[in-house]
Amino acid sequence: MKAEGRVFKYGDNVDTDVIIPARYLNSSDPAELALHCMEDIDADFIHQVKKGDIIVAEKNFGCGSSREHAPIAIKAAGVSCVIAETFARIFYRNAINIGLPIIECPEASKGIEAGDEVEVDFDSGIITNKTKGTQFKGQAFPEFMQKIIKAEGLINYINQQ
């Protein structure tokens, strides 16, 4: 499995309230949530993001409220992967549960800039910055996590078994 796209870059402590502002939590429709993804930190994000694009952030991405709406909004906006130095643990779990690939890699977080074209190989954990010609070694996904992501989430995976 691979992800490939253009990078949107954010800093430390991007919390769930800026990923999907609380004023939109009255909806659980992924398409509706996607319309407001990142709007409080990057008003242009939803107008510029294309299917396959990648978010790169620094430390503690997804901190704050433990809402599943945050990874759902990111995935529904078309983002194929989130790379960060570290993730808030509950966000990490929620992302895997809904089938959003995320990968921790401090070196990639520091070596990738907004607008770079990046490819992520989930089997090996290799992150390639095609713009700069650099590679980073992130944590490869264990096979069972790849199956959950391929099934588009834990519920679908369980239903397929």
Secondary structure, DSSP 8 states (H G I E B T S, - for coil): -EEEEEEEE--S--BHHHHS-GGGTT---HHHHHTTTTTTT-TTHHHH--TT-EEEE-TTBTBSS--THHHHHHHHTT--EEEES-B-HHHHHHHHHHT--EEE-HHHHHH--TT-EEEEETTTTEEEETTTTEEEE-----HHHHHHHHTTSHHHHHHH-
